[in-house]
Amino acid sequence: MMPSIHAPALPTDAVWFNVERPLTPDDLRGKVVLLDFWTYA
């Protein structure tokens, strides 16, 4: 049996695009999620 691994909570004070409110891990449960991180230099 595979161990259960839980994702940490997503930051609620970050800037969110294309959503009405910050997402929670429960909102994403059972979905494929792609996180794209970038920075401005």
PyMOL Python script that loads the backbone (N, CA, C, O; Angstrom):
from pymol import cmd

cmd.read_pdbstr("""\
ATOM      1  N   MET A   1       0.841  -1.175   0.000  1.00  0.00           N
ATOM      2  CA  MET A   1       0.000   0.000   0.000  1.00  0.00           C
ATOM      3  C   MET A   1       0.886   1.238   0.000  1.00  0.00           C
ATOM      4  O   MET A   1       1.866   1.312   0.741  1.00  0.00           O
ATOM      5  N   MET A   2       0.533   2.207  -0.837  1.00  0.00           N
ATOM      6  CA  MET A   2       1.300   3.447  -0.938  1.00  0.00           C
ATOM      7  C   MET A   2       0.979   4.352   0.251  1.00  0.00           C
ATOM      8  O   MET A   2      -0.176   4.442   0.668  1.00  0.00           O
ATOM      9  N   PRO A   3       2.000   5.026   0.800  1.00  0.00           N
ATOM     10  CA  PRO A   3       1.726   5.970   1.894  1.00  0.00           C
ATOM     11  C   PRO A   3       0.950   7.177   1.365  1.00  0.00           C
ATOM     12  O   PRO A   3       1.098   7.560   0.204  1.00  0.00           O
ATOM     13  N   SER A   4       0.150   7.751   2.201  1.00  0.00           N
ATOM     14  CA  SER A   4      -0.624   8.934   1.833  1.00  0.00           C
ATOM     15  C   SER A   4       0.258  10.173   1.980  1.00  0.00           C
ATOM     16  O   SER A   4       0.827  10.414   3.045  1.00  0.00           O
ATOM     17  N   ILE A   5       0.367  10.950   0.916  1.00  0.00           N
ATOM     18  CA  ILE A   5       1.170  12.167   0.935  1.00  0.00           C
ATOM     19  C   ILE A   5       0.232  13.337   0.689  1.00  0.00           C
ATOM     20  O   ILE A   5      -0.518  13.344  -0.288  1.00  0.00           O
ATOM     21  N   HIS A   6       0.275  14.320   1.569  1.00  0.00           N
ATOM     22  CA  HIS A   6      -0.597  15.482   1.450  1.00  0.00           C
ATOM     23  C   HIS A   6       0.206  16.695   1.024  1.00  0.00           C
ATOM     24  O   HIS A   6       1.310  16.935   1.514  1.00  0.00           O
ATOM     25  N   ALA A   7      -0.367  17.459   0.100  1.00  0.00           N
ATOM     26  CA  ALA A   7       0.276  18.685  -0.355  1.00  0.00           C
ATOM     27  C   ALA A   7       0.120  19.758   0.709  1.00  0.00           C
ATOM     28  O   ALA A   7      -0.894  19.791   1.406  1.00  0.00           O
ATOM     29  N   PRO A   8       1.101  20.632   0.844  1.00  0.00           N
ATOM     30  CA  PRO A   8       0.963  21.740   1.789  1.00  0.00           C
ATOM     31  C   PRO A   8      -0.101  22.724   1.305  1.00  0.00           C
ATOM     32  O   PRO A   8      -0.449  22.743   0.124  1.00  0.00           O
ATOM     33  N   ALA A   9      -0.604  23.523   2.208  1.00  0.00           N
ATOM     34  CA  ALA A   9      -1.590  24.543   1.851  1.00  0.00           C
ATOM     35  C   ALA A   9      -0.956  25.553   0.898  1.00  0.00           C
ATOM     36  O   ALA A   9       0.218  25.897   1.033  1.00  0.00           O
ATOM     37  N   LEU A  10      -1.736  26.016  -0.052  1.00  0.00           N
ATOM     38  CA  LEU A  10      -1.261  27.030  -0.982  1.00  0.00           C
ATOM     39  C   LEU A  10      -1.377  28.402  -0.335  1.00  0.00           C
ATOM     40  O   LEU A  10      -2.296  28.626   0.452  1.00  0.00           O
ATOM     41  N   PRO A  11      -0.474  29.326  -0.644  1.00  0.00           N
ATOM     42  CA  PRO A  11      -0.524  30.646  -0.003  1.00  0.00           C
ATOM     43  C   PRO A  11      -1.779  31.416  -0.418  1.00  0.00           C
ATOM     44  O   PRO A  11      -2.126  31.449  -1.599  1.00  0.00           O
ATOM     45  N   THR A  12      -2.445  32.022   0.530  1.00  0.00           N
ATOM     46  CA  THR A  12      -3.655  32.783   0.229  1.00  0.00           C
ATOM     47  C   THR A  12      -3.342  34.251  -0.041  1.00  0.00           C
ATOM     48  O   THR A  12      -4.195  34.981  -0.545  1.00  0.00           O
ATOM     49  N   ASP A  13      -2.128  34.693   0.288  1.00  0.00           N
ATOM     50  CA  ASP A  13      -1.769  36.093   0.053  1.00  0.00           C
ATOM     51  C   ASP A  13      -1.044  36.301  -1.273  1.00  0.00           C
ATOM     52  O   ASP A  13      -0.617  37.416  -1.574  1.00  0.00           O
ATOM     53  N   ALA A  14      -0.903  35.249  -2.062  1.00  0.00           N
ATOM     54  CA  ALA A  14      -0.246  35.351  -3.360  1.00  0.00           C
ATOM     55  C   ALA A  14      -1.216  35.948  -4.383  1.00  0.00           C
ATOM     56  O   ALA A  14      -2.424  35.997  -4.151  1.00  0.00           O
ATOM     57  N   VAL A  15      -0.674  36.400  -5.513  1.00  0.00           N
ATOM     58  CA  VAL A  15      -1.510  36.908  -6.593  1.00  0.00           C
ATOM     59  C   VAL A  15      -2.020  35.714  -7.391  1.00  0.00           C
ATOM     60  O   VAL A  15      -1.235  34.909  -7.891  1.00  0.00           O
ATOM     61  N   TRP A  16      -3.331  35.607  -7.504  1.00  0.00           N
ATOM     62  CA  TRP A  16      -3.964  34.492  -8.220  1.00  0.00           C
ATOM     63  C   TRP A  16      -4.565  35.024  -9.515  1.00  0.00           C
ATOM     64  O   TRP A  16      -5.191  36.085  -9.517  1.00  0.00           O
ATOM     65  N   PHE A  17      -4.383  34.303 -10.607  1.00  0.00           N
ATOM     66  CA  PHE A  17      -4.927  34.677 -11.914  1.00  0.00           C
ATOM     67  C   PHE A  17      -6.030  33.703 -12.307  1.00  0.00           C
ATOM     68  O   PHE A  17      -5.934  32.504 -12.047  1.00  0.00           O
ATOM     69  N   ASN A  18      -7.062  34.222 -12.928  1.00  0.00           N
ATOM     70  CA  ASN A  18      -8.142  33.420 -13.527  1.00  0.00           C
ATOM     71  C   ASN A  18      -8.943  32.606 -12.524  1.00  0.00           C
ATOM     72  O   ASN A  18      -9.539  31.595 -12.895  1.00  0.00           O
ATOM     73  N   VAL A  19      -8.972  33.020 -11.265  1.00  0.00           N
ATOM     74  CA  VAL A  19      -9.811  32.380 -10.255  1.00  0.00           C
ATOM     75  C   VAL A  19     -10.480  33.463  -9.420  1.00  0.00           C
ATOM     76  O   VAL A  19      -9.939  34.557  -9.264  1.00  0.00           O
ATOM     77  N   GLU A  20     -11.658  33.156  -8.885  1.00  0.00           N
ATOM     78  CA  GLU A  20     -12.391  34.133  -8.081  1.00  0.00           C
ATOM     79  C   GLU A  20     -11.856  34.242  -6.661  1.00  0.00           C
ATOM     80  O   GLU A  20     -11.995  35.283  -6.020  1.00  0.00           O
ATOM     81  N   ARG A  21     -11.245  33.170  -6.169  1.00  0.00           N
ATOM     82  CA  ARG A  21     -10.720  33.142  -4.808  1.00  0.00           C
ATOM     83  C   ARG A  21      -9.505  32.229  -4.798  1.00  0.00           C
ATOM     84  O   ARG A  21      -9.342  31.428  -5.719  1.00  0.00           O
ATOM     85  N   PRO A  22      -8.644  32.321  -3.786  1.00  0.00           N
ATOM     86  CA  PRO A  22      -7.497  31.408  -3.703  1.00  0.00           C
ATOM     87  C   PRO A  22      -7.958  29.953  -3.638  1.00  0.00           C
ATOM     88  O   PRO A  22      -8.970  29.641  -3.010  1.00  0.00           O
ATOM     89  N   LEU A  23      -7.223  29.087  -4.279  1.00  0.00           N
ATOM     90  CA  LEU A  23      -7.557  27.659  -4.304  1.00  0.00           C
ATOM     91  C   LEU A  23      -7.023  26.951  -3.071  1.00  0.00           C
ATOM     92  O   LEU A  23      -6.045  27.385  -2.463  1.00  0.00           O
ATOM     93  N   THR A  24      -7.670  25.872  -2.718  1.00  0.00           N
ATOM     94  CA  THR A  24      -7.228  25.031  -1.611  1.00  0.00           C
ATOM     95  C   THR A  24      -6.911  23.638  -2.168  1.00  0.00           C
ATOM     96  O   THR A  24      -7.358  23.305  -3.265  1.00  0.00           O
ATOM     97  N   PRO A  25      -6.158  22.830  -1.440  1.00  0.00           N
ATOM     98  CA  PRO A  25      -5.912  21.468  -1.899  1.00  0.00           C
ATOM     99  C   PRO A  25      -7.220  20.683  -2.114  1.00  0.00           C
ATOM    100  O   PRO A  25      -7.282  19.831  -3.000  1.00  0.00           O
ATOM    101  N   ASP A  26      -8.250  20.959  -1.324  1.00  0.00           N
ATOM    102  CA  ASP A  26      -9.530  20.268  -1.521  1.00  0.00           C
ATOM    103  C   ASP A  26     -10.167  20.633  -2.862  1.00  0.00           C
ATOM    104  O   ASP A  26     -10.823  19.795  -3.480  1.00  0.00           O
ATOM    105  N   ASP A  27      -9.980  21.879  -3.321  1.00  0.00           N
ATOM    106  CA  ASP A  27     -10.498  22.288  -4.623  1.00  0.00           C
ATOM    107  C   ASP A  27      -9.836  21.506  -5.753  1.00  0.00           C
ATOM    108  O   ASP A  27     -10.444  21.292  -6.801  1.00  0.00           O
ATOM    109  N   LEU A  28      -8.607  21.086  -5.544  1.00  0.00           N
ATOM    110  CA  LEU A  28      -7.819  20.437  -6.589  1.00  0.00           C
ATOM    111  C   LEU A  28      -7.772  18.920  -6.459  1.00  0.00           C
ATOM    112  O   LEU A  28      -7.179  18.255  -7.308  1.00  0.00           O
ATOM    113  N   ARG A  29      -8.371  18.369  -5.439  1.00  0.00           N
ATOM    114  CA  ARG A  29      -8.316  16.926  -5.198  1.00  0.00           C
ATOM    115  C   ARG A  29      -8.850  16.156  -6.403  1.00  0.00           C
ATOM    116  O   ARG A  29      -9.941  16.439  -6.899  1.00  0.00           O
ATOM    117  N   GLY A  30      -8.075  15.184  -6.866  1.00  0.00           N
ATOM    118  CA  GLY A  30      -8.470  14.338  -7.985  1.00  0.00           C
ATOM    119  C   GLY A  30      -8.227  14.957  -9.349  1.00  0.00           C
ATOM    120  O   GLY A  30      -8.627  14.380 -10.359  1.00  0.00           O
ATOM    121  N   LYS A  31      -7.578  16.126  -9.409  1.00  0.00           N
ATOM    122  CA  LYS A  31      -7.312  16.802 -10.674  1.00  0.00           C
ATOM    123  C   LYS A  31      -5.820  16.820 -10.940  1.00  0.00           C
ATOM    124  O   LYS A  31      -5.012  16.789 -10.012  1.00  0.00           O
ATOM    125  N   VAL A  32      -5.463  16.871 -12.206  1.00  0.00           N
ATOM    126  CA  VAL A  32      -4.065  17.042 -12.586  1.00  0.00           C
ATOM    127  C   VAL A  32      -3.755  18.532 -12.480  1.00  0.00           C
ATOM    128  O   VAL A  32      -4.495  19.362 -13.008  1.00  0.00           O
ATOM    129  N   VAL A  33      -2.655  18.871 -11.793  1.00  0.00           N
ATOM    130  CA  VAL A  33      -2.318  20.272 -11.534  1.00  0.00           C
ATOM    131  C   VAL A  33      -0.924  20.543 -12.072  1.00  0.00           C
ATOM    132  O   VAL A  33       0.015  19.797 -11.794  1.00  0.00           O
ATOM    133  N   LEU A  34      -0.796  21.617 -12.847  1.00  0.00           N
ATOM    134  CA  LEU A  34       0.496  22.069 -13.342  1.00  0.00           C
ATOM    135  C   LEU A  34       0.781  23.405 -12.685  1.00  0.00           C
ATOM    136  O   LEU A  34       0.014  24.355 -12.839  1.00  0.00           O
ATOM    137  N   LEU A  35       1.876  23.480 -11.958  1.00  0.00           N
ATOM    138  CA  LEU A  35       2.298  24.733 -11.320  1.00  0.00           C
ATOM    139  C   LEU A  35       3.426  25.329 -12.150  1.00  0.00           C
ATOM    140  O   LEU A  35       4.412  24.654 -12.446  1.00  0.00           O
ATOM    141  N   ASP A  36       3.280  26.571 -12.516  1.00  0.00           N
ATOM    142  CA  ASP A  36       4.280  27.263 -13.313  1.00  0.00           C
ATOM    143  C   ASP A  36       4.846  28.408 -12.484  1.00  0.00           C
ATOM    144  O   ASP A  36       4.131  29.357 -12.161  1.00  0.00           O
ATOM    145  N   PHE A  37       6.117  28.321 -12.144  1.00  0.00           N
ATOM    146  CA  PHE A  37       6.781  29.351 -11.337  1.00  0.00           C
ATOM    147  C   PHE A  37       7.719  30.142 -12.241  1.00  0.00           C
ATOM    148  O   PHE A  37       8.442  29.566 -13.053  1.00  0.00           O
ATOM    149  N   TRP A  38       7.701  31.444 -12.097  1.00  0.00           N
ATOM    150  CA  TRP A  38       8.624  32.284 -12.829  1.00  0.00           C
ATOM    151  C   TRP A  38       8.971  33.492 -11.984  1.00  0.00           C
ATOM    152  O   TRP A  38       8.342  33.772 -10.963  1.00  0.00           O
ATOM    153  N   THR A  39       9.985  34.194 -12.438  1.00  0.00           N
ATOM    154  CA  THR A  39      10.406  35.391 -11.725  1.00  0.00           C
ATOM    155  C   THR A  39      10.748  36.473 -12.732  1.00  0.00           C
ATOM    156  O   THR A  39      11.070  36.182 -13.884  1.00  0.00           O
ATOM    157  N   TYR A  40      10.677  37.711 -12.297  1.00  0.00           N
ATOM    158  CA  TYR A  40      11.053  38.833 -13.133  1.00  0.00           C
ATOM    159  C   TYR A  40      12.433  39.318 -12.685  1.00  0.00           C
ATOM    160  O   TYR A  40      12.685  39.479 -11.491  1.00  0.00           O
ATOM    161  N   ALA A  41      13.299  39.543 -13.631  1.00  0.00           N
ATOM    162  CA  ALA A  41      14.654  39.987 -13.293  1.00  0.00           C
ATOM    163  C   ALA A  41      14.805  41.474 -13.490  1.00  0.00           C
ATOM    164  O   ALA A  41      15.882  42.022 -13.254  1.00  0.00           O
TER     165      ALA A  41
END
""", "prot")
cmd.dss("prot")
cmd.show_as("cartoon", "prot")
cmd.util.cbc("prot")
cmd.orient("prot")
